[in-house]
């Protein structure tokens, strides 16, 4: 009997050892993989897109004292007028991301509907009418931002240029005439914005910008000669919504 009990105990011990070894083997072969973490949004790459919103132009022109007297503003006299309109256009650029910091360059071209008029009533209610129009705006800027996953908060600054026209029609009085001239005004711009990566390729955002420009001489020809002004878009401000398509860049993943 004693021998039988010893044999049974030995058999049980062997079975337990075999089961433990099998379990250890299974554990080695079926170790749980680490949890997958969603890839970080990668802002690096070229992008193209469009924008639409509103723009406000503060136009200024002053008689610089050269030329004929039609228009009935004395040297040093002039006016400033602000008006707003719809704007829209396209952007193209490139971003480069280092950790959470994003740097880039961007160019934009926009069409504006900013215009206004002013009636000078020195010699009557319908004396002379000045009018202006700013209809094209272009920028070339550098951008710097901070990315938080799919969100990018950025500032920008650089060159701005605008197509600006000034004209006058004077039909009352001895000295009459009409004429106009268009110039490309050069200046600078600063702005800030927020963008969100909806997918790895599509980006939407909001942006605000301010630009100021240098003055130029406008010769407004008439029957009495030239009527000369120093004029400029004193400043242009605009706010837009943006949508861009970013071309693929290598995916940044983490575990």
C-alpha positions as CSV (number, residue, x, y, z in Angstrom):
1,X,0.0,0.0,0.0
2,X,2.8,2.4,0.9
3,X,4.4,1.8,-2.5
4,X,1.2,2.6,-4.3
5,X,0.7,5.9,-2.4
6,X,4.3,7.0,-3.2
7,X,3.7,6.1,-6.9
8,X,0.4,8.0,-7.0
9,X,2.0,11.1,-5.4
10,X,4.9,11.1,-7.9
11,X,2.4,10.9,-10.8
12,X,0.4,13.8,-9.5
13,X,3.6,15.9,-9.0
14,X,4.6,15.2,-12.6
15,X,1.3,16.2,-14.0
16,X,1.3,19.5,-12.0
17,X,4.8,20.3,-13.2
18,X,3.9,19.6,-16.8
19,X,0.8,21.9,-16.5
20,X,2.8,24.7,-15.0
21,X,5.4,24.4,-17.7
22,X,2.7,24.5,-20.4
23,X,1.2,27.5,-18.8
24,X,4.5,29.3,-18.7
25,X,5.1,28.4,-22.4
26,X,1.7,29.8,-23.3
27,X,2.5,33.0,-21.4
28,X,5.7,33.4,-23.2
29,X,4.1,32.9,-26.6
30,X,1.0,35.0,-25.9
31,X,2.3,38.1,-24.1
32,X,-0.1,41.0,-24.4
33,X,1.0,43.6,-26.9
34,X,1.4,47.3,-25.7
35,X,-1.7,49.5,-26.3
36,X,-1.7,51.2,-29.6
37,X,-1.6,55.0,-29.5
38,X,-3.1,57.1,-32.3
39,X,-0.4,58.6,-34.6
40,X,0.5,62.3,-34.0
41,X,-0.7,64.7,-36.6
42,X,2.2,65.6,-38.8
43,X,2.2,69.3,-40.0
44,X,5.2,68.8,-42.3
45,X,4.5,69.1,-46.0
46,X,3.3,71.3,-48.9
47,X,-0.3,72.5,-48.9
48,X,-2.7,74.4,-51.1
49,X,-6.1,75.8,-50.4
50,X,-8.5,78.7,-50.4
51,X,-9.9,81.3,-48.0
52,X,-12.9,83.6,-47.8
53,X,-14.0,86.4,-45.4
54,X,-14.1,90.1,-45.0
55,X,-11.6,93.0,-45.4
56,X,-11.6,96.6,-44.2
57,X,-9.5,99.2,-46.1
58,X,-8.6,102.6,-44.6
59,X,-7.9,104.8,-47.7
60,X,-6.0,108.1,-47.4
61,X,-5.1,110.7,-50.0
62,X,-3.7,114.3,-49.7
63,X,-3.2,117.0,-52.3
64,X,0.6,117.4,-52.5
65,X,0.4,120.9,-54.1
66,X,1.5,119.9,-57.6
67,X,-0.6,120.6,-60.7
68,X,-3.9,122.3,-61.6
69,X,-6.6,123.3,-59.2
70,X,-9.5,121.1,-60.5
71,X,-10.9,118.9,-57.7
72,X,-11.1,122.0,-55.4
73,X,-8.8,120.6,-52.6
74,X,-6.0,122.9,-51.6
75,X,-2.4,121.7,-51.0
76,X,-2.3,119.7,-47.8
77,X,-6.1,118.9,-47.9
78,X,-7.5,115.5,-48.4
79,X,-9.5,112.9,-46.7
80,X,-9.4,109.4,-45.2
81,X,-12.2,106.9,-45.6
82,X,-12.8,103.4,-44.4
83,X,-14.9,100.8,-46.2
84,X,-15.4,97.1,-46.1
85,X,-16.2,94.3,-48.5
86,X,-16.0,90.6,-49.2
87,X,-12.6,89.0,-50.0
88,X,-11.5,85.6,-51.1
89,X,-8.5,83.9,-52.7
90,X,-5.9,81.1,-52.5
91,X,-2.9,80.1,-50.4
92,X,0.1,77.9,-51.0
93,X,2.8,77.0,-48.5
94,X,5.1,74.6,-46.8
95,X,5.4,73.6,-43.1
96,X,8.2,72.0,-41.3
97,X,7.6,70.4,-37.8
98,X,10.2,69.9,-35.1
99,X,8.6,68.3,-32.0
100,X,5.7,70.7,-31.2
101,X,7.1,73.6,-33.1
102,X,6.0,74.3,-36.7
103,X,7.8,76.7,-39.1
104,X,6.7,77.6,-42.6
105,X,6.5,80.0,-45.5
106,X,3.3,80.9,-47.3
107,X,2.0,83.0,-50.3
108,X,-1.5,84.3,-50.8
109,X,-3.4,86.1,-53.5
110,X,-6.9,87.6,-52.8
111,X,-9.5,89.6,-54.6
112,X,-11.3,92.4,-52.6
113,X,-14.4,94.4,-53.0
114,X,-13.2,97.4,-51.0
115,X,-14.1,100.8,-52.5
116,X,-15.5,104.2,-51.6
117,X,-16.3,107.7,-52.8
118,X,-16.2,111.2,-51.4
119,X,-18.0,114.3,-52.7
120,X,-16.4,117.7,-52.2
121,X,-19.1,120.4,-52.1
122,X,-17.0,123.5,-52.1
123,X,-18.9,124.9,-55.2
124,X,-22.1,123.1,-54.9
125,X,-23.7,119.8,-53.9
126,X,-22.6,118.1,-57.1
127,X,-19.1,119.7,-57.4
128,X,-16.4,117.0,-57.6
129,X,-16.4,113.3,-56.7
130,X,-13.3,111.4,-55.6
131,X,-13.4,107.6,-55.7
132,X,-11.0,104.8,-54.8
133,X,-10.8,101.1,-55.1
134,X,-8.6,98.3,-53.6
135,X,-9.2,95.1,-55.5
136,X,-6.2,92.8,-55.2
137,X,-4.1,91.9,-52.1
138,X,-1.0,89.6,-52.1
139,X,1.3,88.4,-49.3
140,X,4.5,86.5,-48.8
141,X,5.1,85.6,-45.2
142,X,6.9,83.4,-42.7
143,X,4.9,81.5,-40.1
144,X,5.8,80.1,-36.7
145,X,3.5,78.1,-34.5
146,X,3.0,75.6,-31.7
147,X,1.2,72.3,-32.4
148,X,-1.0,70.4,-29.9
149,X,-1.9,67.2,-31.7
150,X,-4.3,68.3,-34.5
151,X,-4.3,71.9,-33.4
152,X,-1.8,74.5,-34.6
153,X,-1.6,78.0,-33.1
154,X,0.6,80.4,-35.2
155,X,1.7,83.9,-35.9
156,X,2.9,85.2,-39.3
157,X,4.6,88.3,-40.8
158,X,6.2,89.5,-44.0
159,X,5.5,91.4,-47.2
160,X,2.1,92.7,-48.4
161,X,1.1,94.4,-51.7
162,X,-2.2,95.8,-52.9
163,X,-3.6,97.1,-56.2
164,X,-5.0,100.6,-55.5
165,X,-6.8,103.1,-57.7
166,X,-7.7,106.8,-57.1
167,X,-9.8,108.9,-59.5
168,X,-11.7,112.2,-59.5
169,X,-14.4,113.8,-61.6
170,X,-14.8,117.6,-61.4
171,X,-17.7,119.1,-63.5
172,X,-18.4,122.4,-61.6
173,X,-16.4,125.7,-61.8
174,X,-13.9,127.2,-64.1
175,X,-11.2,124.5,-63.6
176,X,-12.8,121.1,-64.5
177,X,-11.5,117.7,-65.4
178,X,-11.4,114.0,-64.6
179,X,-8.9,111.3,-64.4
180,X,-7.5,108.5,-62.4
181,X,-4.4,106.3,-61.8
182,X,-3.7,102.8,-60.5
183,X,-0.6,101.8,-58.5
184,X,0.7,98.7,-56.8
185,X,1.2,99.7,-53.1
186,X,4.0,97.9,-51.1
187,X,3.9,97.3,-47.4
188,X,4.2,94.8,-44.6
189,X,1.7,92.5,-42.7
190,X,1.4,90.6,-39.5
191,X,-1.3,88.1,-38.4
192,X,-2.3,85.2,-36.3
193,X,-4.4,82.1,-36.7
194,X,-5.5,78.7,-35.7
195,X,-5.7,75.6,-37.8
196,X,-7.1,72.1,-37.2
197,X,-6.2,68.9,-39.0
198,X,-9.6,67.3,-39.8
199,X,-7.8,64.3,-41.4
200,X,-4.2,63.7,-42.2
201,X,-4.7,65.7,-45.4
202,X,-7.5,68.2,-44.9
203,X,-7.0,71.3,-42.7
204,X,-9.4,74.1,-41.7
205,X,-8.7,77.3,-39.8
206,X,-9.4,80.9,-38.9
207,X,-7.1,83.8,-39.4
208,X,-6.8,87.6,-38.8
209,X,-4.3,89.9,-40.5
210,X,-3.2,93.6,-40.5
211,X,-1.2,95.3,-43.3
212,X,0.1,98.8,-43.8
213,X,1.4,100.4,-47.0
214,X,3.7,103.2,-48.2
215,X,2.2,106.2,-50.1
216,X,2.8,106.9,-53.8
217,X,2.1,109.8,-56.1
218,X,-1.0,109.7,-58.2
219,X,-1.3,111.9,-61.2
220,X,-5.0,112.5,-62.0
221,X,-5.1,114.0,-65.5
222,X,-7.7,116.6,-66.5
223,X,-8.4,119.4,-69.0
224,X,-6.6,121.9,-66.7
225,X,-3.5,119.7,-66.3
226,X,-2.5,117.2,-63.6
227,X,-4.0,117.0,-60.2
228,X,-1.4,115.3,-57.9
229,X,-2.0,113.4,-54.7
230,X,0.0,111.3,-52.3
231,X,-2.3,108.4,-51.7
232,X,-2.2,104.9,-50.1
233,X,-4.3,102.3,-48.4
234,X,-3.3,103.5,-44.9
235,X,-4.1,100.0,-43.7
236,X,-6.0,96.8,-44.6
237,X,-7.4,94.4,-42.1
238,X,-9.0,91.1,-42.9
239,X,-10.4,88.0,-41.2
240,X,-11.0,84.8,-43.1
241,X,-11.8,81.1,-42.8
242,X,-9.4,78.8,-44.5
243,X,-9.4,75.2,-45.9
244,X,-6.2,73.5,-47.2
245,X,-5.1,70.2,-48.6
246,X,-1.8,69.0,-47.2
247,X,0.2,66.5,-49.2
248,X,1.3,63.4,-47.4
249,X,4.4,63.5,-45.2
250,X,5.9,60.6,-43.1
251,X,3.6,59.6,-40.2
252,X,4.9,60.1,-36.7
253,X,3.6,57.3,-34.4
254,X,4.3,56.7,-30.7
255,X,3.7,53.8,-28.3
